[in-house]
Amino acid sequence: MAKLRVAALISGRGSNLQALLDACRRPGFPAEIVLVISNRAEAEGLKRAERAGVPGLVVDHRSFADREAFDAALDRALRAADVQLVCLAGFMRLLTPGFVSAWPGRLVNIHPSLLPSFKGLGSHAQALAAGVAIHGCTVHFVTSDLDAGPIIAQAAVPVQNTDDEASLAARVLEAEHRLYPLALSMLAEGRARLENGRAVLQGRGAADRMLFNPAD
């Protein structure tokens, strides 16, 4: 069975990209990373892609007159590589509605909170300020609304009394590295899909892996 052809969009160090690359090397994993695109030439994630033997491409947003032109260049690169699914992995650019609508059900993101709580930047600081007992991360389909797309999978992380932003962020990042490959495998195997604006999960892992505690 052919593997799902996946591209990752990054802007920085690419730790979630590394988690996906590692997963794709496992025997029987149903997806493969065929392209990594960064909007920043100095992104560490490009070196990770090179070490993994995956083509890397820089599409510098500063080289374009507007967001629409930048997103059009991204779209051309993705289609030229016959990409079937796009994973945002620390991609620090807001995508235009036109780009999002061109990849319905084929564009996913990981966000460091249990959405719909704590959208946007500074999610760990938001969680600490709110005094929540449970924090975590979410993989979701991307829509035109920021961090508001249908949820595919979530991982819960306990907030400890001694936590500061850095310690909580580190614990959540560990969960992200487990959750993103899980969600990608579900998408690649057809166990997760977007249908009528909702994430539909079925088969193995659909119920018992929607929410898990990595500390278990």
C-alpha positions, 0 to 999 in steps of 0.5 A: 500500500502506498504511503501518504505523501506529506509535507511539513511547513516549519519556521524554526528548530523543527522538533515536531518535524523530527518526531514526524521524521522519526515516526516515518522511519518506523516499519509499517508507518503509513506516511512519508515526509517528502518535502520540508518547506521553511519561510526562514533560510536559517531554520534548524529544521532544514538541517534535520530534513537534510540529515533525514534525506528529505528535500528542503525548500526555502520560500521566504515570505519577505520576498513576496509583495503580500500574503496571497503571493507567498501562499501561492508559492507555497501551493505551487511547491506542494503540488509540484511534489505531489503532496497529499497532506500538509503538516504545520510544525512550528510554522509561524505564518498565518495562512490566507483563507484562499490557501486553506480552502485549497487544502480542505481536510489535508492541512493540519496543525499542532497547538500547545494547549487543549483547544479551544482554550488558550489560542494563539501565542503564549499558551503556557503563560495563559494556562498558568495565569488561569490556574488550570490543573490540566494543560496539553496539546492539540492536533487539529484541522486548519481553518481560516480561524486561528487555532479553531479547526476541528480537533483530531487528537489531544494529549493531556499534561498535568500542571504542577505547583512548581511549574513555570512557563519553561517547565510546563512548555517542556512537558507539553513538548514531550506530549506533542512529539508523541501526539503528532505522529499518532494523529498522522498515522490516523490520517494516513490510515483513513481513521481520521478525516474531515467531514461536513466541518467536523473531525470524524474518527473511526476504527482502531484508536478512535475513542481511546486515543482521542485524549491520553496522558503521556505520563501513564 
